């Protein structure tokens, strides 16, 4: 994970594929996103990503 020089983690944009990969245990990337979301930096997304994931 990249960090800024002042030590704070930069915010990370989360797209639909990351959300689905985290929530869907049958997704091949589920273990990766589960590890990444275990101690996440500040997460940023958009209402469109949330709506697409909900659909």
VOBA-1610 file (N, C-alpha, C; in pm, whole numbers, padded with zeros to 5 digits, always signed):
BEGIN
Unk+00084-00116+00000Unk+00000+00000+00000Unk+00089+00123+00000Unk+00059+00218-00085Unk+00135+00342-00092Unk+00099+00433+00024Unk+00198+00500+00077Unk+00172+00598+00183Unk+00236+00730+00144Unk+00183+00836+00199Unk+00239+00968+00174Unk+00363+00986+00261Unk+00441+01087+00229Unk+00565+01109+00303Unk+00540+01152+00446Unk+00421+01209+00475Unk+00392+01249+00613Unk+00341+01133+00698Unk+00337+01012+00640Unk+00299+00894+00715Unk+00152+00857+00709Unk+00066+00950+00667Unk-00076+00920+00655Unk-00103+00849+00524Unk-00187+00747+00529Unk-00224+00676+00406Unk-00312+00766+00320Unk-00286+00768+00192Unk-00367+00846+00099Unk-00504+00781+00086Unk-00611+00859+00066Unk-00743+00799+00044Unk-00742+00710-00081Unk-00821+00607-00079Unk-00826+00510-00189Unk-00967+00510-00248Unk-00975+00522-00383Unk-01103+00516-00451Unk-01143+00369-00468Unk-01264+00335-00427Unk-01312+00197-00436Unk-01417+00189-00546Unk-01392+00102-00643Unk-01486+00080-00753Unk-01573-00041-00723Unk-01672-00063-00807Unk-01768-00172-00788Unk-01700-00308-00778Unk-01600-00332-00860Unk-01535-00464-00859Unk-01472-00495-00724Unk-01418-00394-00656Unk-01362-00417-00523Unk-01470-00449-00422Unk-01582-00378-00429Unk-01692-00405-00336Unk-01749-00544-00357Unk-01770-00581-00482Unk-01824-00714-00512Unk-01723-00822-00473Unk-01595-00799-00503Unk-01492-00895-00466Unk-01486-00917-00316Unk-01510-00811-00239Unk-01510-00823-00094Unk-01634-00896-00042Unk-01749-00868-00099Unk-01874-00923-00048Unk-01904-01065-00097Unk-01859-01099-00218Unk-01892-01228-00279Unk-01782-01330-00249Unk-01811-01423-00160Unk-01710-01522-00120Unk-01668-01613-00235Unk-01750-01625-00340Unk-01712-01710-00452Unk-01625-01636-00554Unk-01607-01506-00538Unk-01523-01426-00628Unk-01377-01466-00609Unk-01305-01479-00719Unk-01164-01522-00710Unk-01076-01420-00638Unk-01118-01294-00631Unk-01041-01191-00563Unk-01086-01167-00419Unk-01183-01247-00371Unk-01235-01228-00236Unk-01125-01231-00128Unk-01033-01327-00129Unk-00929-01327-00025Unk-00844-01199-00027Unk-00813-01150-00146Unk-00734-01028-00158Unk-00807-00909-00099Unk-00933-00888-00139Unk-01008-00773-00089Unk-01041-00787+00059Unk-01058-00908+00105Unk-01081-00928+00249Unk-00959-00883+00329Unk-00839-00917+00278Unk-00716-00874+00342Unk-00700-00722+00335Unk-00728-00664+00218Unk-00712-00520+00201Unk-00810-00440+00286Unk-00933-00490+00301Unk-01034-00419+00378Unk-01024-00448+00528Unk-00934-00536+00570Unk-00920-00566+00712Unk-00867-00445+00790Unk-00781-00367+00726Unk-00726-00247+00788Unk-00714-00139+00681Unk-00828-00089+00634Unk-00825+00000+00517Unk-00784+00143+00551Unk-00728+00211+00451Unk-00710+00356+00465Unk-00847+00422+00444Unk-00851+00552+00439Unk-00977+00621+00410Unk-01025+00578+00271Unk-01150+00534+00263Unk-01205+00487+00137Unk-01298+00592+00078Unk-01291+00608-00054Unk-01375+00703-00126Unk-01444+00627-00239Unk-01571+00656-00260Unk-01644+00601-00373Unk-01747+00703-00416Unk-01827+00669-00513Unk-01930+00761-00562Unk-02067+00696-00548Unk-02172+00777-00549Unk-02306+00721-00546Unk-02334+00626-00663Unk-02273+00652-00778Unk-02293+00563-00894Unk-02236+00424-00868Unk-02122+00417-00801Unk-02062+00287-00767Unk-02153+00212-00671Unk-02206+00282-00573Unk-02296+00219-00476Unk-02423+00169-00546Unk-02478+00250-00635Unk-02600+00211-00708Unk-02573+00091-00798Unk-02459+00091-00867Unk-02424-00022-00954Unk-02406-00149-00872Unk-02342-00137-00757Unk-02323-00254-00670Unk-02454-00305-00615Unk-02544-00214-00587Unk-02676-00253-00534Unk-02757-00326-00640Unk-02740-00285-00765Unk-02815-00345-00877Unk-02766-00482-00907
//
